[in-house]
Amino acid sequence: MEKTPTAETKSDFHEEMLHSLPRERGWTDPYIYLFQHVWFRQANLKATISFQKHFQAKHNDIVIASLPKAGTTWLKALAFATAKRHRFIPSQNDHPLLHSNSHTLVPFFELTIYSENNPNYVDPSTLPEPRMFGFERYSEGKHPCGPFWSHVLGYWKASQDKPSKVLFLKYEDLKADTKFELKRMAQFLDCPFTEEEESGGVIDSIIELCSFRKMKELEVNKSGKFPDRPIIENEHFFRKGEIGDWVNYFSPEMTEKLSKVIEEKFGESNLSF
Ligand SMILES: Nc1ncnc2c1ncn2[C@@H]1O[C@H](COP(=O)(O)OS(=O)(=O)O)[C@@H](OP(=O)(O)O)[C@H]1O
């Protein structure tokens, strides 16, 4: 008898596929899976397979590809404010970024949520000590979207091979000279700032609108949650917003271990950070 197709069988992803993939214990998820040399949470894997199969890029599509916790929230805000500045004046009192988190305006294509209603839920208290477990996994490259060196070096190389298609930005550079990097971004997005805009304070308005200080204090980011994913609180996207705070969390052993990994993986590239 023919099986009635369910949402699962109709989708591009099949549960059985998971069994054929190498897997590792996750930190917030029971497992992460290795697919095409990248570690995925299950939900991200589904979205990626669908994206690979169906996404047709249009000439003016912008894809923001960043590792988690690398400054995505800020980058989305800057990109949105810059690309849409003729529709939404950056200095206007009702600019969308004043009422909506940038992840709402520029959505993730998928996020993995773990909750007690999820059949894959694992009680976090049964997992190894999060900080060390997370660090160990991270330094081995076994983390969602990892290994981080493949992600970074892949885009770094692509940005050198195809500079008109891939713009490589570092959080540290954006912090150090936001105006310079924003102008570079606008140029890349094919909407460079004019001299009149620059002298008229448009760039400064965008920088101010998207600043950590301003965004963190907005009501939507103090008490707001994702519209359809209330488990995610917007305040968690804003912690300190400073370069180098990791030194306050790493033991000397952790620093030594990660430095070795970085030297080994990035040593031959001319990428420094
Ligand atoms: N507007 C603005 N300006 C500067 N820095 C900012 C801004 N918004 C968020 N942040 C800092 O970015 C870090 C979070 O990274 P992500 O946004 O990639 O996190 S997430 O993956 O989307 O959850 C996290 O860095 P840390 O403070 O070092 O943890 C945030 O504080």
The ligand as a Tripos MOL2 file, in Angstrom:
@<TRIPOS>MOLECULE
LIG
   31    33     1     0     0
SMALL
NO_CHARGES

@<TRIPOS>ATOM
      1 N1         25.2390   47.0550   17.9000 N.pl3     1 LIG1
      2 C1         26.2860   46.3310   18.2800 C.ar      1 LIG1
      3 N2         27.5340   46.8250   18.2210 N.ar      1 LIG1
      4 C2         28.6010   46.0920   18.6090 C.ar      1 LIG1
      5 N3         28.5220   44.8170   19.0700 N.ar      1 LIG1
      6 C3         27.2860   44.2660   19.1370 C.ar      1 LIG1
      7 C4         26.1260   44.9840   18.7450 C.ar      1 LIG1
      8 N4         25.0480   44.1800   18.9280 N.ar      1 LIG1
      9 C5         25.5130   43.0260   19.4270 C.ar      1 LIG1
     10 N5         26.8530   43.0740   19.5640 N.ar      1 LIG1
     11 C6         27.7490   42.0140   20.0790 C.3       1 LIG1
     12 O1         27.8560   40.9670   19.1230 O.3       1 LIG1
     13 C7         28.0260   39.7180   19.8010 C.3       1 LIG1
     14 C8         26.8720   38.7900   19.4610 C.3       1 LIG1
     15 O2         27.1200   38.2720   18.1750 O.3       1 LIG1
     16 P1         25.9300   37.8710   17.2160 P.3       1 LIG1
     17 O3         25.0560   39.0280   16.9880 O.co2     1 LIG1
     18 O4         26.5480   37.2320   16.0140 O.co2     1 LIG1
     19 O5         25.1480   36.7730   18.0850 O.3       1 LIG1
     20 S1         24.0640   35.7570   17.4870 S.O2      1 LIG1
     21 O6         24.8250   34.6360   16.8870 O.2       1 LIG1
     22 O7         23.2350   36.4610   16.5130 O.2       1 LIG1
     23 O8         23.3090   35.3050   18.6800 O.3       1 LIG1
     24 C9         27.9940   40.0370   21.2880 C.3       1 LIG1
     25 O9         29.3690   40.2330   21.6440 O.3       1 LIG1
     26 P2         29.8670   40.0420   23.1650 P.3       1 LIG1
     27 O10        29.3440   41.2270   23.9080 O.co2     1 LIG1
     28 O11        31.3640   40.0600   23.0680 O.co2     1 LIG1
     29 O12        29.3330   38.7370   23.6580 O.co2     1 LIG1
     30 C10        27.1910   41.3210   21.3040 C.3       1 LIG1
     31 O13        27.3870   42.0700   22.4690 O.3       1 LIG1
@<TRIPOS>BOND
     1     1     2 1
     2     2     3 ar
     3     2     7 ar
     4     3     4 ar
     5     4     5 ar
     6     5     6 ar
     7     6     7 ar
     8     6    10 ar
     9     7     8 ar
    10     8     9 ar
    11     9    10 ar
    12    10    11 1
    13    11    12 1
    14    11    30 1
    15    12    13 1
    16    13    14 1
    17    13    24 1
    18    14    15 1
    19    15    16 1
    20    16    17 2
    21    16    18 1
    22    16    19 1
    23    19    20 1
    24    20    21 2
    25    20    22 2
    26    20    23 1
    27    24    25 1
    28    24    30 1
    29    25    26 1
    30    26    27 2
    31    26    28 1
    32    26    29 1
    33    30    31 1
@<TRIPOS>SUBSTRUCTURE
     1 LIG1         1 GROUP 0 **** ****
